[in-house]
């Protein structure tokens, strides 16, 4: 059993649509310890952010690359020491995915079509809250 007590977080920003809940949480004892949680009816993904500005970077990346047929990616955080990337697909103009990949294991969540629109709206709300 770990001697380190669990951290407590408070909500710093939130966005919600019919398909997505996006929450940015900050540790109560350390404002630089930030986490982003993305929840749908089918899945939830929570990962660490390096700064509040990462949420605005996610929104800018989504807005800049939606509708384009080009590959692009940015690192937006980390998940158990693995970088979390937001990746724009070059095959479909409205498909992105979050990917966390370490030395073998990988997790990936696809955002496309109406899901992409709603996710972008939820992130925009969270940015306004921050």
MDAnalysis code that builds the backbone (N, CA, C; Angstrom):
import MDAnalysis as mda
import numpy as np

u = mda.Universe.empty(390, n_residues=130, atom_resindex=np.repeat(np.arange(130), 3), trajectory=True)
u.add_TopologyAttr("name", ["N", "CA", "C"] * 130)
u.add_TopologyAttr("resid", np.arange(1, 131))
u.add_TopologyAttr("resname", ["UNK", "UNK", "UNK", "UNK", "UNK", "UNK", "UNK", "UNK", "UNK", "UNK", "UNK", "UNK", "UNK", "UNK", "UNK", "UNK", "UNK", "UNK", "UNK", "UNK", "UNK", "UNK", "UNK", "UNK", "UNK", "UNK", "UNK", "UNK", "UNK", "UNK", "UNK", "UNK", "UNK", "UNK", "UNK", "UNK", "UNK", "UNK", "UNK", "UNK", "UNK", "UNK", "UNK", "UNK", "UNK", "UNK", "UNK", "UNK", "UNK", "UNK", "UNK", "UNK", "UNK", "UNK", "UNK", "UNK", "UNK", "UNK", "UNK", "UNK", "UNK", "UNK", "UNK", "UNK", "UNK", "UNK", "UNK", "UNK", "UNK", "UNK", "UNK", "UNK", "UNK", "UNK", "UNK", "UNK", "UNK", "UNK", "UNK", "UNK", "UNK", "UNK", "UNK", "UNK", "UNK", "UNK", "UNK", "UNK", "UNK", "UNK", "UNK", "UNK", "UNK", "UNK", "UNK", "UNK", "UNK", "UNK", "UNK", "UNK", "UNK", "UNK", "UNK", "UNK", "UNK", "UNK", "UNK", "UNK", "UNK", "UNK", "UNK", "UNK", "UNK", "UNK", "UNK", "UNK", "UNK", "UNK", "UNK", "UNK", "UNK", "UNK", "UNK", "UNK", "UNK", "UNK", "UNK", "UNK", "UNK", "UNK"])
u.atoms.positions = np.array([
    [0.837, -1.166, 0.000],
    [0.000, 0.000, 0.000],
    [0.889, 1.238, 0.000],
    [0.483, 2.227, -0.768],
    [1.253, 3.456, -0.919],
    [1.096, 4.353, 0.308],
    [2.210, 4.971, 0.722],
    [2.179, 5.912, 1.840],
    [1.767, 7.301, 1.382],
    [1.724, 7.528, 0.074],
    [1.346, 8.824, -0.472],
    [-0.176, 8.955, -0.458],
    [-0.700, 10.001, 0.201],
    [-2.155, 10.163, 0.209],
    [-2.654, 10.531, -1.188],
    [-3.893, 10.166, -1.505],
    [-4.437, 10.521, -2.825],
    [-4.582, 12.030, -2.955],
    [-4.395, 12.506, -4.169],
    [-4.566, 13.940, -4.437],
    [-6.042, 14.260, -4.565],
    [-6.348, 15.498, -4.248],
    [-7.716, 15.981, -4.399],
    [-7.705, 17.080, -5.458],
    [-8.683, 16.988, -6.354],
    [-8.763, 17.916, -7.471],
    [-10.061, 18.710, -7.410],
    [-10.018, 19.910, -7.973],
    [-11.204, 20.739, -8.135],
    [-11.371, 21.075, -9.607],
    [-12.599, 21.317, -10.007],
    [-12.893, 21.620, -11.407],
    [-12.446, 23.041, -11.731],
    [-11.629, 23.167, -12.785],
    [-11.164, 24.478, -13.237],
    [-11.925, 24.927, -14.482],
    [-12.393, 23.980, -15.276],
    [-13.132, 24.292, -16.497],
    [-13.960, 23.097, -16.911],
    [-15.123, 23.358, -17.474],
    [-16.001, 22.266, -17.890],
    [-16.735, 22.655, -19.167],
    [-16.968, 21.648, -20.003],
    [-17.760, 21.818, -21.211],
    [-18.623, 20.589, -21.398],
    [-19.844, 20.778, -21.869],
    [-20.753, 19.651, -21.986],
    [-21.668, 19.813, -23.198],
    [-21.833, 18.722, -23.927],
    [-22.791, 18.648, -25.033],
    [-23.601, 17.375, -24.824],
    [-24.454, 17.031, -25.760],
    [-25.255, 15.813, -25.603],
    [-24.397, 14.544, -25.664],
    [-23.210, 14.633, -26.273],
    [-22.356, 13.442, -26.424],
    [-21.071, 13.481, -25.604],
    [-20.639, 14.657, -25.163],
    [-19.339, 14.790, -24.501],
    [-19.411, 15.630, -23.240],
    [-18.647, 15.203, -22.250],
    [-18.355, 16.015, -21.081],
    [-16.841, 16.152, -21.044],
    [-16.365, 17.387, -21.012],
    [-14.934, 17.679, -20.915],
    [-14.731, 18.435, -19.615],
    [-13.805, 17.926, -18.813],
    [-13.539, 18.549, -17.524],
    [-12.031, 18.735, -17.356],
    [-11.647, 19.920, -16.937],
    [-10.250, 20.200, -16.616],
    [-10.196, 20.382, -15.109],
    [-9.404, 19.533, -14.466],
    [-9.283, 19.554, -13.013],
    [-7.878, 19.968, -12.616],
    [-7.782, 20.700, -11.490],
    [-6.471, 21.077, -10.977],
    [-6.366, 20.598, -9.535],
    [-5.162, 20.141, -9.166],
    [-4.928, 19.690, -7.794],
    [-5.124, 20.856, -6.840],
    [-5.786, 20.606, -5.732],
    [-6.070, 21.676, -4.775],
    [-4.801, 22.221, -4.138],
    [-3.755, 21.392, -4.081],
    [-2.506, 21.833, -3.461],
    [-1.419, 22.221, -4.457],
    [-1.751, 22.182, -5.780],
    [-0.735, 22.483, -6.794],
    [-1.429, 22.855, -8.101],
    [-1.543, 24.149, -8.379],
    [-2.263, 24.623, -9.568],
    [-1.596, 24.189, -10.872],
    [-0.351, 23.713, -10.814],
    [0.303, 23.257, -12.045],
    [0.026, 21.781, -12.327],
    [-0.654, 21.094, -11.408],
    [-1.030, 19.687, -11.591],
    [-2.442, 19.660, -12.164],
    [-2.518, 19.507, -13.491],
    [-3.803, 19.564, -14.200],
    [-4.110, 18.244, -14.884],
    [-5.384, 17.909, -14.934],
    [-5.850, 16.705, -15.614],
    [-7.039, 17.077, -16.507],
    [-7.142, 16.379, -17.630],
    [-8.293, 16.565, -18.515],
    [-9.035, 15.242, -18.598],
    [-10.336, 15.308, -18.439],
    [-11.177, 14.123, -18.536],
    [-12.164, 14.324, -19.677],
    [-12.219, 13.345, -20.570],
    [-13.161, 13.363, -21.687],
    [-14.071, 12.159, -21.495],
    [-15.380, 12.402, -21.378],
    [-16.326, 11.310, -21.136],
    [-17.416, 11.290, -22.194],
    [-17.723, 10.091, -22.651],
    [-18.851, 9.845, -23.542],
    [-19.685, 8.735, -22.910],
    [-20.724, 8.315, -23.579],
    [-21.500, 7.180, -23.086],
    [-20.706, 5.876, -23.191],
    [-19.734, 5.845, -24.104],
    [-19.000, 4.602, -24.388],
    [-17.625, 4.515, -23.748],
    [-17.001, 5.662, -23.480],
    [-15.639, 5.636, -22.958],
    [-15.318, 6.902, -22.181],
    [-14.294, 6.795, -21.352],
    [-13.749, 7.932, -20.609],
    [-12.236, 7.865, -20.702],
    [-11.609, 9.021, -20.914],
    [-10.150, 9.098, -20.991],
    [-9.708, 10.285, -20.146],
    [-8.883, 10.008, -19.145],
    [-8.354, 11.055, -18.255],
    [-6.836, 11.019, -18.353],
    [-6.252, 12.198, -18.595],
    [-4.807, 12.276, -18.753],
    [-4.299, 13.593, -18.179],
    [-2.995, 13.653, -17.957],
    [-2.367, 14.843, -17.380],
    [-2.083, 15.871, -18.463],
    [-2.280, 17.130, -18.121],
    [-1.909, 18.256, -18.978],
    [-0.635, 18.866, -18.408],
    [0.155, 19.488, -19.247],
    [1.354, 20.155, -18.730],
    [1.068, 21.604, -18.345],
    [-0.010, 22.189, -18.897],
    [-0.355, 23.582, -18.599],
    [-1.805, 23.854, -18.996],
    [-2.396, 24.868, -18.406],
    [-3.764, 25.266, -18.776],
    [-3.874, 25.559, -20.270],
    [-2.805, 26.113, -20.831],
    [-2.809, 26.492, -22.237],
    [-2.995, 25.293, -23.170],
    [-2.752, 24.087, -22.678],
    [-2.928, 22.890, -23.510],
    [-4.369, 22.754, -23.995],
    [-5.325, 23.177, -23.186],
    [-6.736, 23.070, -23.577],
    [-7.021, 24.003, -24.753],
    [-6.517, 25.205, -24.707],
    [-6.674, 26.144, -25.822],
    [-5.935, 25.649, -27.060],
    [-4.781, 25.009, -26.871],
    [-4.040, 24.435, -28.001],
    [-4.848, 23.325, -28.666],
    [-5.525, 22.506, -27.874],
    [-6.380, 21.450, -28.423],
    [-7.471, 22.081, -29.278],
    [-8.137, 23.100, -28.747],
    [-9.213, 23.771, -29.489],
    [-8.692, 24.388, -30.780],
    [-7.573, 25.071, -30.715],
    [-6.992, 25.683, -31.918],
    [-6.639, 24.629, -32.962],
    [-6.056, 23.531, -32.515],
    [-5.680, 22.455, -33.430],
    [-6.917, 21.872, -34.113],
    [-7.973, 21.628, -33.348],
    [-9.213, 21.098, -33.925],
    [-9.787, 22.060, -34.959],
    [-9.857, 23.323, -34.615],
    [-10.439, 24.316, -35.534],
    [-9.579, 24.498, -36.783],
    [-8.280, 24.498, -36.612],
    [-7.377, 24.710, -37.739],
    [-7.380, 23.541, -38.723],
    [-7.509, 22.328, -38.223],
    [-7.333, 21.153, -39.087],
    [-8.632, 20.461, -39.515],
    [-9.762, 20.809, -38.918],
    [-11.025, 20.211, -39.355],
    [-11.306, 20.623, -40.795],
    [-11.671, 19.661, -41.622],
    [-11.974, 19.928, -43.020],
    [-10.785, 19.775, -43.944],
    [-9.620, 19.501, -43.404],
    [-8.417, 19.359, -44.236],
    [-8.029, 17.893, -44.387],
    [-7.491, 17.575, -45.529],
    [-6.981, 16.230, -45.793],
    [-5.462, 16.241, -45.665],
    [-5.005, 16.441, -44.433],
    [-3.573, 16.448, -44.181],
    [-3.307, 15.849, -42.811],
    [-2.203, 15.145, -42.700],
    [-1.808, 14.556, -41.430],
    [-1.124, 15.622, -40.578],
    [-1.495, 15.662, -39.309],
    [-0.836, 16.552, -38.361],
    [-1.061, 15.993, -36.968],
    [-0.165, 16.316, -36.057],
    [-0.348, 15.871, -34.681],
    [0.336, 16.829, -33.717],
    [-0.178, 16.850, -32.487],
    [0.440, 17.605, -31.410],
    [0.389, 16.745, -30.147],
    [1.351, 16.942, -29.275],
    [1.327, 16.305, -27.964],
    [0.535, 17.214, -27.044],
    [-0.487, 16.648, -26.382],
    [-1.380, 17.453, -25.555],
    [-1.322, 17.084, -24.074],
    [-0.560, 16.066, -23.730],
    [-0.475, 15.661, -22.335],
    [0.250, 14.347, -22.205],
    [0.009, 13.684, -21.063],
    [0.638, 12.382, -20.828],
    [-0.314, 11.468, -20.073],
    [-0.113, 10.174, -20.273],
    [-0.908, 9.141, -19.623],
    [0.060, 8.074, -19.137],
    [0.306, 8.029, -17.839],
    [1.278, 7.079, -17.258],
    [2.610, 7.136, -18.000],
    [3.161, 8.316, -18.123],
    [4.457, 8.582, -18.757],
    [4.465, 8.427, -20.276],
    [3.368, 8.044, -20.883],
    [3.279, 7.973, -22.348],
    [2.698, 9.282, -22.863],
    [3.263, 9.836, -23.929],
    [2.691, 11.072, -24.479],
    [1.289, 10.831, -25.037],
    [0.423, 11.798, -24.839],
    [-0.921, 11.773, -25.427],
    [-0.885, 12.707, -26.617],
    [-1.208, 12.166, -27.772],
    [-1.200, 12.946, -29.010],
    [-2.625, 13.130, -29.525],
    [-2.880, 14.316, -30.056],
    [-4.094, 14.569, -30.823],
    [-3.647, 14.537, -32.270],
    [-4.219, 13.608, -33.027],
    [-3.755, 13.334, -34.386],
    [-4.869, 13.645, -35.374],
    [-4.520, 14.343, -36.437],
    [-5.453, 14.619, -37.542],
    [-5.168, 13.645, -38.655],
    [-6.189, 12.957, -39.075],
    [-6.118, 11.964, -40.145],
    [-5.988, 12.643, -41.505],
    [-5.217, 12.063, -42.407],
    [-5.124, 12.623, -43.759],
    [-6.025, 11.892, -44.753],
    [-6.793, 10.927, -44.261],
    [-7.693, 10.170, -45.135],
    [-9.108, 10.748, -45.139],
    [-9.555, 11.262, -43.985],
    [-10.887, 11.838, -43.862],
    [-10.763, 13.243, -43.291],
    [-11.510, 14.175, -43.851],
    [-11.395, 15.585, -43.459],
    [-11.918, 15.860, -42.049],
    [-12.766, 14.968, -41.535],
    [-13.372, 15.211, -40.217],
    [-13.029, 14.109, -39.216],
    [-11.830, 13.545, -39.307],
    [-11.456, 12.482, -38.355],
    [-10.152, 12.825, -37.645],
    [-10.224, 12.765, -36.325],
    [-9.082, 12.950, -35.429],
    [-9.068, 11.766, -34.486],
    [-7.993, 11.614, -33.765],
    [-8.004, 10.677, -32.658],
    [-7.004, 11.076, -31.594],
    [-7.333, 10.682, -30.369],
    [-6.397, 10.782, -29.258],
    [-5.670, 9.457, -29.185],
    [-4.361, 9.518, -29.020],
    [-3.569, 8.292, -28.905],
    [-2.540, 8.458, -27.792],
    [-2.498, 7.466, -26.903],
    [-1.452, 7.382, -25.878],
    [-0.730, 6.071, -26.123],
    [0.571, 6.175, -26.322],
    [1.343, 4.987, -26.672],
    [2.693, 5.042, -25.976],
    [2.997, 3.987, -25.247],
    [4.288, 3.871, -24.585],
    [5.187, 2.953, -25.386],
    [5.859, 2.061, -24.703],
    [6.779, 1.136, -25.350],
    [6.081, -0.106, -25.883],
    [4.816, -0.066, -26.114],
    [4.092, -1.218, -26.627],
    [2.595, -1.028, -26.494],
    [2.095, -0.899, -25.249],
    [0.653, -0.708, -25.093],
    [0.197, 0.611, -25.721],
    [-1.019, 0.600, -26.247],
    [-1.556, 1.796, -26.882],
    [-3.051, 1.873, -26.613],
    [-3.538, 3.080, -26.440],
    [-4.967, 3.331, -26.349],
    [-5.280, 4.435, -27.352],
    [-6.439, 4.300, -28.012],
    [-6.783, 5.251, -29.066],
    [-8.287, 5.497, -29.033],
    [-8.680, 6.776, -29.179],
    [-10.080, 7.170, -29.201],
    [-10.317, 8.019, -30.444],
    [-11.270, 7.618, -31.265],
    [-11.553, 8.292, -32.532],
    [-12.625, 9.358, -32.333],
    [-12.423, 10.502, -32.990],
    [-13.395, 11.582, -33.032],
    [-13.668, 11.879, -34.497],
    [-14.922, 11.738, -34.921],
    [-15.258, 11.971, -36.330],
    [-16.701, 12.444, -36.453],
    [-16.980, 13.093, -37.573],
    [-18.322, 13.537, -37.955],
    [-18.981, 14.339, -36.828],
    [-20.215, 13.965, -36.429],
    [-20.952, 14.710, -35.409],
    [-20.241, 14.687, -34.060],
    [-19.555, 13.582, -33.744],
    [-18.795, 13.514, -32.492],
    [-17.716, 14.592, -32.462],
    [-17.065, 14.813, -33.581],
    [-16.018, 15.829, -33.648],
    [-16.597, 17.220, -33.386],
    [-17.727, 17.517, -33.986],
    [-18.373, 18.818, -33.799],
    [-18.738, 19.032, -32.334],
    [-19.331, 18.028, -31.721],
    [-19.736, 18.156, -30.318],
    [-18.532, 18.227, -29.387],
    [-17.493, 17.447, -29.671],
    [-16.290, 17.498, -28.855],
    [-15.659, 18.887, -28.928],
    [-15.570, 19.437, -30.128],
    [-15.011, 20.775, -30.303],
    [-15.815, 21.800, -29.506],
    [-17.136, 21.684, -29.522],
    [-17.987, 22.597, -28.746],
    [-17.725, 22.459, -27.245],
    [-17.584, 21.227, -26.763],
    [-17.334, 20.999, -25.335],
    [-15.977, 21.565, -24.916],
    [-14.966, 21.385, -25.760],
    [-13.643, 21.942, -25.448],
    [-13.701, 23.470, -25.445],
    [-14.437, 24.058, -26.378],
    [-14.576, 25.528, -26.417],
    [-15.206, 26.039, -25.117],
    [-16.200, 25.353, -24.594],
    [-16.818, 25.741, -23.324],
    [-15.814, 25.659, -22.183],
    [-15.009, 24.590, -22.165],
    [-14.005, 24.427, -21.112],
    [-12.959, 25.548, -21.180],
    [-12.566, 25.913, -22.393],
    [-11.609, 27.010, -22.564],
    [-12.181, 28.301, -21.999],
    [-13.454, 28.567, -22.250],
    [-14.089, 29.785, -21.724],
    [-14.107, 29.788, -20.204],
    [-14.302, 28.615, -19.597],
    [-14.312, 28.508, -18.132],
    [-12.954, 28.793, -17.520],
    [-11.900, 28.393, -18.244],
    [-10.559, 28.563, -17.697],
    [-10.188, 30.029, -17.686],
])
